[in-house]
Amino acid sequence: MPIAIVSIPVADQARARGFYTDIMEFAVMRDEAMGPDSRWIQLQPPGGGASITLVNWFDAMPPGCQQGLMLGVPDIEAEHARLAGLGVEVAPIRKEAWGRYTMVADPDGNRWVVAELAA
């Protein structure tokens, strides 16, 4: 069974939504009220795959604790340049046996691996 949704813990759902839609180019699948202080914000990365939801209701998941989720891109140099051009702090591109990658963090400190995977 495939992974359907991954929870990304954030402090400010609106700020996080802006980062993921404007910078990371995720598409909004759902954005609905979920009680007085929360929204169900479900986003899809470019190209599909599992979606994410921006959560602020799990006590055991403080904002910024999600680390190491990976996004695949066809050209790591182009994506690195695009993100840097938008003012995002991106790590230098590194190479491993499995591919070339950079790291990027959302406004809460959730860190993503952005990778061009080896064939």
C-alpha positions as CSV (number, residue, x, y, z in Angstrom):
1,M,0.0,0.0,0.0
2,P,1.4,3.4,-0.9
3,I,2.1,6.2,1.4
4,A,-0.8,8.6,0.9
5,I,-0.2,11.6,3.2
6,V,2.8,12.8,5.3
7,S,2.2,15.2,8.2
8,I,4.5,18.3,8.2
9,P,4.3,20.0,11.6
10,V,4.2,23.8,11.4
11,A,3.5,26.8,13.7
12,D,1.7,29.0,11.2
13,Q,-0.3,27.1,8.6
14,A,-0.8,30.2,6.3
15,R,2.9,31.0,6.3
16,A,3.8,27.3,5.6
17,R,1.2,27.1,2.8
18,G,2.8,30.1,1.2
19,F,6.2,28.5,1.3
20,Y,5.0,25.2,-0.1
21,T,2.9,26.7,-2.9
22,D,4.9,29.8,-3.9
23,I,8.4,28.4,-3.4
24,M,8.2,24.6,-3.7
25,E,5.4,24.8,-6.3
26,F,3.1,22.3,-4.5
27,A,-0.6,22.3,-5.6
28,V,-3.4,22.8,-3.1
29,M,-5.6,19.8,-3.0
30,R,-7.7,20.9,0.0
31,D,-7.8,23.8,2.4
32,E,-10.7,23.6,4.8
33,A,-11.5,24.8,8.3
34,M,-10.9,22.1,10.9
35,G,-11.9,23.7,14.2
36,P,-11.3,27.2,15.5
37,D,-7.4,27.2,15.3
38,S,-6.6,24.7,12.5
39,R,-7.1,24.0,8.8
40,W,-6.8,20.9,6.8
41,I,-4.3,22.0,4.2
42,Q,-3.3,19.2,1.9
43,L,-0.8,19.8,-0.8
44,Q,0.6,17.8,-3.7
45,P,4.2,18.1,-4.8
46,P,4.9,18.8,-8.5
47,G,4.7,15.5,-10.5
48,G,2.5,13.7,-7.9
49,G,3.3,11.1,-5.3
50,A,2.3,11.2,-1.7
51,S,0.7,14.5,-0.6
52,I,1.5,16.4,2.6
53,T,-0.7,18.1,5.2
54,L,0.4,21.0,7.3
55,V,-0.4,20.1,10.9
56,N,-0.4,22.0,14.1
57,W,-2.4,19.6,16.3
58,F,0.0,16.8,17.2
59,D,1.7,17.4,20.6
60,A,4.4,14.8,19.8
61,M,5.3,16.7,16.5
62,P,6.5,20.2,17.3
63,P,7.0,22.5,14.3
64,G,10.2,21.7,12.5
65,C,10.7,18.2,13.7
66,Q,10.2,16.5,10.3
67,Q,13.6,15.7,8.7
68,G,14.9,13.9,5.7
69,L,11.8,13.6,3.4
70,M,13.0,13.5,-0.2
71,L,11.7,15.3,-3.3
72,G,12.9,14.1,-6.7
73,V,13.9,16.5,-9.4
74,P,15.2,15.9,-13.0
75,D,18.0,18.5,-12.8
76,I,19.5,19.4,-9.4
77,E,21.5,22.3,-10.7
78,A,18.5,24.0,-12.2
79,E,16.4,23.4,-9.0
80,H,19.2,24.6,-6.8
81,A,19.5,27.8,-8.9
82,R,15.7,28.3,-8.9
83,L,15.4,28.0,-5.1
84,A,18.5,30.2,-4.5
85,G,17.0,32.8,-6.9
86,L,13.9,32.9,-4.8
87,G,15.9,33.7,-1.7
88,V,15.7,30.2,-0.2
89,E,18.8,29.1,1.7
90,V,20.0,25.9,0.0
91,A,22.9,23.8,1.0
92,P,25.7,23.1,-1.6
93,I,25.0,20.2,-3.9
94,R,26.5,17.0,-2.7
95,K,27.0,13.6,-4.5
96,E,26.4,10.1,-3.1
97,A,26.1,6.7,-4.8
98,W,22.3,7.1,-4.9
99,G,22.3,10.6,-6.5
100,R,23.1,14.3,-6.2
101,Y,21.2,16.4,-3.7
102,T,20.8,19.6,-1.7
103,M,18.9,20.4,1.5
104,V,16.3,23.0,2.1
105,A,14.2,23.9,5.2
106,D,10.7,25.4,5.4
107,P,10.1,28.4,7.6
108,D,9.6,26.1,10.7
109,G,12.8,24.2,10.1
110,N,11.4,21.0,8.6
111,R,14.3,19.9,6.4
112,W,13.9,18.3,2.9
113,V,16.3,16.6,0.7
114,V,15.9,17.7,-2.9
115,A,17.6,15.1,-5.1
116,E,18.4,14.1,-8.6
117,L,18.4,10.3,-8.2
118,A,20.9,8.1,-9.9
119,A,19.5,5.8,-12.6
